[in-house]
Amino acid sequence: MNKLIAVPILALFLLTIDYYVFQGIKTATQGFSESTRYYLHITYWGITVLTMFALFVYHFADPYWLGRNVRTAIMVGIFTNYISKFVMVFFLLLDEIWRVIQWIYYKIVGTSPTPVAEVAPPVPVSEAPAITRSEFLAKAGVIAASVPVVGITWGIVSGAHDYRIRKKTISLPNLPASFDGITIAQISDIHSGSFWNRTAVEGGVEMLLKEKPDMIFFTGDLVNNQADEMRDYIQVFNKISAPLGVYSTLGNHDYGDYVSWPSEQAKIKNLQKLIEIHRAMGWDILINEHRIIKEGDDKIAVLGIENWGAKARFPKYGKMDEAYRGTENIPVKLLLSHDPSHWRAEVIPQYPDIDLTFSGHTHGMQFGVEIGDFRWSPVKYVYEEWADLYRHENQYLYVNRGFGYLGFPGRIGIPPEITVIELKRG
């Protein structure tokens, strides 16, 4: 649908929601003073006007003139505003449904239901004035609508940089003796273009370095779209080092596929610049290739491919045959592949001797619940493997929950992750 039609229709729908919720606000605040109600109403409609202005600017003007952080703040504000209003609409609709039930009852029975139903719930103090059902539901809706606001705010202020170290031990029967006990740290999905707190990011890097891993893997999405997003963070991430090296690969966002470029040459130049940033930071970027790691006479292979996603909307740039060639006789092979759907689609059926694959990409959707061994996030309905460790026969996959964030500048229930995996022989 043409946006000249779609955007006004969307705006009209949102304004309808605004007006409907406003009726509930009036009911919920009817006990307030007249001046308080006046300022609340002015604030409510002022936010609505600003929201409509932002909606039309985003679709019909250049949204980038405000700057990245301001633009993100506006979009999060709009999202939070209407999520809260939809929650309140649910409570208001309960009142409407009850009115319909009353109307049907009256039509069938011919008498109005007992007026006691209009009082809910009864007030324990006998002398206190009763609250009507409509007022009770409106006030309950206001309270419930505040929950998304509090949750989203907490997810930004606290959750965005609440880095967690997650440790796993994996036994590989073919692991050479010299590599028994080797530790590998993994980070993924930095998305430097979304960062808003450099000090907190530096703290996350320090947490990684305190683990003193033997090797470090980065599994893609260094930026959101453009290499220049790393300008202020090169000096943060170039501190990452390990005795056996830092190895990295590309994710779907690194190619600049989601923005318009003045020319194909500009897009190619951006990718080349991003690859050079990896190298300038001391990271050995693997582009459909491998490295042989040696300890005495023992060897393991680290393979890295470009992004390869089994989902239709994600690119398949990776070339496993090129990365694999030359590793056939290496007893243990470790693969860096950004998208976890690659593991089940190509690695398992075609490369059964890839012992352990490291992926990211999903972020755990930056929203979910993890209590003990129980894990849930909406992203599980898209990706069968979306967080933590998976096994198929003798092959393993670890999906990192991501170091950064994209879109929503925070995390709720799925904190950013630094993975430390110890490989054991046996």
VMD Tcl script that draws the C-alpha trace (Angstrom):
set ca {
  {0.00 0.00 0.00}
  {1.26 3.48 -0.88}
  {2.52 5.27 2.23}
  {0.49 8.36 1.26}
  {-2.52 6.21 2.13}
  {-1.04 3.82 4.70}
  {0.45 6.44 7.04}
  {-2.75 8.52 7.41}
  {-4.72 5.30 8.02}
  {-2.22 4.29 10.71}
  {-2.41 7.77 12.23}
  {-6.21 7.62 12.30}
  {-6.11 4.21 13.99}
  {-3.69 5.47 16.64}
  {-5.76 8.58 17.24}
  {-8.80 6.38 17.76}
  {-6.85 4.44 20.40}
  {-5.76 7.75 21.95}
  {-9.33 9.02 22.18}
  {-10.65 5.75 23.60}
  {-7.92 5.58 26.25}
  {-8.54 9.23 27.09}
  {-12.08 8.36 28.09}
  {-10.63 5.84 30.53}
  {-8.16 8.43 31.84}
  {-11.03 10.81 32.52}
  {-12.90 8.10 34.41}
  {-9.83 7.08 36.41}
  {-9.03 10.67 37.42}
  {-12.53 11.91 38.15}
  {-11.68 12.18 41.86}
  {-8.73 14.49 41.18}
  {-8.89 18.27 41.48}
  {-9.97 20.21 38.42}
  {-6.55 21.80 37.93}
  {-4.75 18.42 38.19}
  {-7.11 16.89 35.65}
  {-6.55 19.87 33.33}
  {-2.75 19.48 33.33}
  {-2.99 15.70 32.95}
  {-5.25 16.10 29.92}
  {-2.97 18.73 28.37}
  {0.03 16.45 28.87}
  {-1.80 13.46 27.40}
  {-2.79 15.25 24.20}
  {0.57 17.02 23.98}
  {2.30 13.63 23.84}
  {-0.21 12.49 21.21}
  {0.51 15.55 19.03}
  {4.26 14.97 19.28}
  {3.75 11.31 18.40}
  {1.78 12.16 15.27}
  {4.41 14.71 14.28}
  {7.19 12.14 14.70}
  {5.22 9.55 12.71}
  {4.84 11.83 9.71}
  {8.41 13.13 9.89}
  {9.74 9.58 9.94}
  {7.80 8.62 6.81}
  {7.79 11.86 4.79}
  {10.99 13.68 5.79}
  {14.57 12.70 6.51}
  {14.48 11.00 9.93}
  {18.26 11.15 10.25}
  {18.52 14.90 10.75}
  {17.80 14.49 14.46}
  {20.79 12.22 15.08}
  {20.88 8.54 15.94}
  {20.34 8.77 19.70}
  {17.49 11.26 19.51}
  {15.81 9.25 16.77}
  {16.09 6.06 18.83}
  {14.69 7.81 21.91}
  {11.68 9.05 19.93}
  {10.93 5.64 18.45}
  {11.23 3.92 21.83}
  {8.96 6.59 23.32}
  {6.31 6.01 20.66}
  {6.53 2.24 21.08}
  {6.25 2.47 24.86}
  {3.37 4.94 24.62}
  {1.20 2.67 22.51}
  {2.14 -0.60 24.18}
  {0.91 0.96 27.42}
  {-2.27 2.19 25.77}
  {-3.03 -1.21 24.28}
  {-2.74 -2.69 27.76}
  {-5.22 -0.14 29.06}
  {-7.57 -0.79 26.12}
  {-7.84 -4.39 27.30}
  {-9.23 -3.27 30.66}
  {-11.58 -0.76 29.08}
  {-12.92 -3.41 26.74}
  {-13.80 -5.58 29.74}
  {-16.22 -2.86 30.79}
  {-17.64 -2.66 27.26}
  {-18.08 -6.44 27.13}
  {-19.95 -6.38 30.44}
  {-22.24 -3.67 29.12}
  {-23.02 -5.84 26.09}
  {-23.77 -8.79 28.39}
  {-26.12 -6.57 30.41}
  {-27.84 -5.41 27.23}
  {-28.33 -9.00 25.99}
  {-29.61 -10.05 29.42}
  {-32.11 -7.20 29.41}
  {-33.35 -8.10 25.92}
  {-33.85 -11.77 26.85}
  {-35.19 -11.45 30.39}
  {-36.90 -8.10 29.99}
  {-35.55 -6.67 33.25}
  {-32.33 -4.93 34.07}
  {-29.70 -6.93 36.01}
  {-29.31 -6.17 39.68}
  {-27.49 -2.90 40.22}
  {-25.16 -4.65 42.68}
  {-23.08 -5.71 39.64}
  {-22.20 -2.07 39.12}
  {-20.19 -2.07 42.32}
  {-16.79 -3.81 42.12}
  {-15.12 -4.70 44.32}
  {-16.87 -3.88 47.64}
  {-14.97 -1.42 49.83}
  {-14.14 -2.92 53.23}
  {-14.74 0.34 55.06}
  {-18.52 0.67 55.35}
  {-18.52 4.43 55.30}
  {-16.27 4.76 52.24}
  {-17.97 5.64 48.93}
  {-18.41 2.71 46.54}
  {-16.36 2.67 43.35}
  {-18.20 1.88 40.16}
  {-17.14 -0.98 37.94}
  {-16.11 1.45 35.17}
  {-13.95 3.51 37.52}
  {-12.37 0.39 39.02}
  {-11.44 -1.03 35.60}
  {-10.15 2.35 34.39}
  {-7.89 2.69 37.42}
  {-6.74 -0.92 37.09}
  {-5.97 -0.20 33.44}
  {-3.84 2.82 34.35}
  {-1.86 0.73 36.85}
  {-1.41 -2.13 34.36}
  {-0.41 0.32 31.61}
  {2.43 1.57 33.80}
  {4.03 -1.90 33.84}
  {5.41 -1.72 30.25}
  {6.74 1.77 30.96}
  {8.59 0.59 34.05}
  {9.80 -2.60 32.35}
  {11.08 -0.88 29.22}
  {12.78 1.86 31.23}
  {14.47 -0.74 33.42}
  {15.52 -2.70 30.31}
  {17.28 0.39 28.93}
  {18.83 1.80 32.09}
  {19.84 -1.50 33.69}
  {19.47 -4.32 31.17}
  {21.37 -2.90 28.20}
  {24.81 -3.34 29.76}
  {24.18 -5.97 32.42}
  {26.90 -8.22 31.03}
  {26.89 -11.82 32.19}
  {29.67 -14.41 31.97}
  {28.26 -17.79 30.92}
  {30.58 -20.77 31.22}
  {30.29 -24.17 29.58}
  {32.51 -27.24 29.40}
  {32.37 -29.38 26.27}
  {34.09 -32.74 25.88}
  {35.43 -33.64 22.44}
  {36.77 -37.18 21.98}
  {39.18 -36.15 19.22}
  {40.64 -33.15 21.02}
  {44.45 -33.36 20.94}
  {46.12 -33.62 24.34}
  {47.89 -30.27 23.98}
  {44.50 -28.51 23.75}
  {42.90 -30.29 26.70}
  {41.50 -27.53 28.93}
  {41.76 -24.74 26.35}
  {39.34 -21.87 26.99}
  {37.55 -19.96 24.24}
  {35.66 -16.73 24.90}
  {32.93 -15.71 22.50}
  {31.16 -12.41 21.97}
  {28.74 -11.63 19.19}
  {26.49 -8.90 17.78}
  {28.28 -5.82 19.09}
  {26.13 -3.45 16.98}
  {28.30 -0.47 17.85}
  {25.90 1.91 16.11}
  {23.38 1.36 18.90}
  {25.66 2.06 21.88}
  {24.80 5.01 24.12}
  {27.07 4.36 27.13}
  {30.74 3.99 26.26}
  {31.81 3.57 29.89}
  {29.50 0.60 30.35}
  {30.76 -0.99 27.13}
  {34.34 -0.60 28.34}
  {33.28 -2.40 31.52}
  {32.01 -5.31 29.44}
  {35.32 -5.57 27.59}
  {37.18 -5.55 30.92}
  {34.98 -8.42 32.14}
  {35.96 -10.40 29.05}
  {39.67 -9.78 29.51}
  {39.57 -10.77 33.20}
  {38.60 -14.28 32.10}
  {42.00 -14.58 30.36}
  {40.82 -17.00 27.62}
  {43.28 -18.75 25.34}
  {41.32 -17.73 22.22}
  {38.53 -15.25 21.53}
  {35.85 -15.54 18.83}
  {33.63 -12.77 17.54}
  {30.72 -14.07 15.47}
  {29.51 -11.11 13.45}
  {27.47 -7.89 13.36}
  {30.12 -5.43 14.45}
  {27.89 -2.56 13.26}
  {24.28 -1.91 12.38}
  {24.92 -0.73 8.84}
  {28.00 1.44 8.35}
  {31.65 1.01 9.19}
  {31.83 4.57 10.57}
  {29.71 3.44 13.53}
  {32.91 1.95 14.96}
  {34.74 5.28 14.94}
  {34.30 5.91 18.69}
  {34.75 2.26 19.71}
  {37.87 1.05 17.93}
  {39.96 2.08 20.94}
  {37.62 0.08 23.18}
  {37.58 -3.21 21.28}
  {41.21 -3.17 20.13}
  {42.11 -4.01 23.73}
  {40.71 -7.51 23.16}
  {43.54 -10.01 22.75}
  {44.35 -13.61 23.58}
  {47.49 -15.82 23.45}
  {46.18 -17.98 20.58}
  {44.51 -15.11 18.76}
  {41.22 -13.29 18.23}
  {39.18 -14.59 15.30}
  {36.14 -12.92 13.80}
  {33.64 -13.18 11.00}
  {30.85 -11.18 9.38}
  {27.14 -11.01 10.23}
  {24.18 -9.98 8.11}
  {24.27 -6.33 9.29}
  {27.92 -5.89 8.37}
  {27.23 -5.81 4.63}
  {25.17 -2.61 4.64}
  {22.23 -4.40 3.03}
  {19.64 -2.48 5.08}
  {20.45 1.09 3.98}
  {20.42 2.90 0.65}
  {23.84 3.67 -0.82}
  {24.59 6.27 -3.48}
  {26.24 3.54 -5.54}
  {27.23 -0.10 -5.41}
  {30.85 1.05 -5.18}
  {30.05 2.96 -1.98}
  {28.54 -0.15 -0.44}
  {31.56 -2.27 -1.39}
  {33.90 0.39 0.00}
  {32.00 0.37 3.28}
  {32.44 -3.39 3.65}
  {36.14 -3.15 2.82}
  {36.52 -0.45 5.46}
  {34.78 -2.65 8.03}
  {37.08 -5.56 7.25}
  {40.08 -3.27 7.70}
  {38.72 -2.22 11.10}
  {38.71 -5.86 12.19}
  {42.34 -6.15 11.15}
  {43.31 -2.80 12.69}
  {41.96 -4.03 16.03}
  {44.15 -7.11 15.76}
  {41.28 -9.46 14.94}
  {41.95 -12.16 12.37}
  {38.80 -11.96 10.26}
  {37.91 -15.22 8.50}
  {36.11 -14.75 5.20}
  {35.33 -18.25 3.99}
  {38.71 -19.46 5.19}
  {40.40 -21.20 8.10}
  {43.40 -21.06 10.38}
  {45.36 -24.00 11.78}
  {46.21 -23.56 15.45}
  {49.29 -25.49 16.59}
  {50.53 -26.57 20.00}
  {53.65 -28.66 19.48}
  {52.68 -31.38 17.03}
  {48.95 -31.06 17.80}
  {46.56 -29.09 15.63}
  {42.98 -27.82 15.61}
  {41.24 -25.79 12.91}
  {39.27 -22.57 13.26}
  {36.94 -21.95 10.30}
  {34.98 -18.80 9.60}
  {32.42 -18.08 6.92}
  {30.48 -15.07 5.77}
  {26.84 -14.83 6.79}
  {24.72 -17.80 5.75}
  {21.10 -17.87 6.91}
  {18.54 -20.56 6.20}
  {15.72 -18.04 6.59}
  {14.68 -16.54 3.25}
  {15.21 -12.90 4.22}
  {18.84 -13.34 5.26}
  {21.73 -13.60 2.79}
  {23.70 -16.71 1.98}
  {27.15 -15.24 1.36}
  {29.07 -17.97 3.17}
  {31.02 -20.62 1.29}
  {31.62 -23.59 3.53}
  {33.48 -25.55 0.88}
  {36.16 -22.85 0.69}
  {36.53 -22.56 4.45}
  {36.60 -26.34 4.92}
  {39.08 -27.15 2.18}
  {42.43 -28.07 3.75}
  {41.06 -29.04 7.16}
  {39.96 -32.56 6.26}
  {42.69 -34.23 8.34}
  {42.56 -31.88 11.32}
  {41.05 -33.81 14.28}
  {38.95 -30.95 15.72}
  {37.23 -28.21 13.74}
  {35.64 -25.11 15.28}
  {33.35 -23.03 13.06}
  {32.40 -19.36 13.33}
  {29.06 -18.85 11.56}
  {26.88 -15.89 12.50}
  {23.42 -17.32 11.86}
  {22.52 -20.42 13.94}
  {20.09 -21.68 11.29}
  {23.17 -22.53 9.22}
  {24.05 -25.33 11.65}
  {20.95 -27.44 11.03}
  {20.60 -26.52 7.35}
  {24.13 -27.18 6.11}
  {26.66 -28.03 8.81}
  {24.94 -31.11 10.26}
  {23.98 -32.80 6.97}
  {27.12 -31.95 4.96}
  {29.94 -31.47 7.47}
  {29.54 -34.05 10.24}
  {33.15 -33.54 11.40}
  {32.58 -29.90 12.40}
  {32.78 -30.44 16.14}
  {31.56 -27.11 17.48}
  {29.86 -24.17 15.80}
  {29.76 -20.69 17.34}
  {26.85 -18.43 16.35}
  {24.90 -15.36 17.48}
  {22.40 -13.32 15.48}
  {19.21 -13.85 17.51}
  {20.06 -11.63 20.54}
  {17.53 -13.83 22.34}
  {15.26 -11.12 20.88}
  {16.52 -9.00 23.84}
  {13.36 -10.08 25.62}
  {12.45 -13.26 27.44}
  {12.58 -15.28 30.62}
  {15.46 -17.43 31.86}
  {15.10 -19.17 35.21}
  {17.49 -22.05 35.82}
  {17.25 -24.40 32.84}
  {13.98 -22.83 31.67}
  {14.37 -20.46 28.73}
  {11.70 -18.69 26.73}
  {11.70 -15.88 24.22}
  {9.42 -15.11 21.27}
  {12.41 -15.70 19.00}
  {12.13 -19.44 19.70}
  {9.18 -19.53 17.29}
  {11.51 -18.41 14.50}
  {14.78 -20.11 15.42}
  {14.91 -23.64 16.77}
  {18.33 -22.87 18.27}
  {18.28 -19.36 19.68}
  {20.41 -19.26 22.88}
  {22.93 -21.40 24.76}
  {24.27 -24.87 23.96}
  {22.75 -27.45 21.60}
  {23.88 -30.91 20.58}
  {23.19 -33.24 17.67}
  {24.99 -36.57 18.09}
  {28.67 -35.55 18.31}
  {28.22 -32.01 17.01}
  {27.65 -28.94 19.17}
  {26.30 -25.46 18.58}
  {26.59 -22.52 20.93}
  {24.35 -19.50 20.28}
  {25.60 -16.38 22.04}
  {22.89 -13.97 23.21}
  {24.84 -10.97 21.95}
  {27.01 -8.24 23.46}
  {25.03 -5.28 22.16}
  {21.50 -4.47 21.11}
  {19.58 -3.38 18.03}
  {16.39 -1.35 17.66}
  {15.31 -1.35 21.30}
  {18.32 0.11 23.18}
  {18.07 -2.32 26.08}
  {17.31 -5.85 27.18}
  {14.56 -7.36 29.32}
  {15.22 -10.80 30.78}
  {17.95 -11.67 28.24}
  {21.11 -9.90 29.40}
  {24.13 -9.35 27.14}
  {26.52 -12.26 27.17}
  {30.20 -13.11 27.29}
  {30.63 -16.85 26.77}
  {33.59 -18.83 28.06}
  {33.82 -22.41 26.79}
  {36.38 -24.90 28.05}
  {37.23 -27.80 25.79}
  {38.07 -31.09 27.44}
  {39.45 -34.28 25.96}
  {37.17 -37.27 26.31}
}
mol new
graphics top color blue
foreach p $ca { graphics top sphere $p radius 0.5 }
foreach p [lrange $ca 0 end-1] q [lrange $ca 1 end] { graphics top cylinder $p $q radius 0.2 }
display resetview
